[in-house]
Amino acid sequence: MAQYIITREEYHNEYGEGKGAKFYVKELKPFLFFWKRWIYIKHEYCGWEDCYMERTQFKSAHDARDFIKNVLCAGLDRSKVTMMIMEKHDCLK
């Protein structure tokens, strides 16, 4: 059974001004056989030249909760390409 938490994080600049809260989802994963730790749920983001893993952020705790319920708990594929063969044609010479 997978366990998830929702965290609220806000960056404050050098003057102490907040730049808006962001919500993230973390999953409890095994670490070095005996321990467990919370790992951010990430997705692949591709820019101009390369791709990298980025933390998936949400605008509200409600959006994060819906993501956990509808995507993670449902076992849907994320950051993955799925392929379906639509038609097959055989040509005889």
Sequence and secondary structure as in RCSB ss.txt:
>XXXX:A:sequence
MAQYIITREEYHNEYGEGKGAKFYVKELKPFLFFWKRWIYIKHEYCGWEDCYMERTQFKSAHDARDFIKNVLCAG
LDRSKVTMMIMEKHDCLK
>XXXX:A:secstr
   EEEEEEEEE TT  EEEEEEEEEEEEEETTTEEEEEE EEEEE SS EEEEE EESSHHHHHHHIIIIITTT
   S              
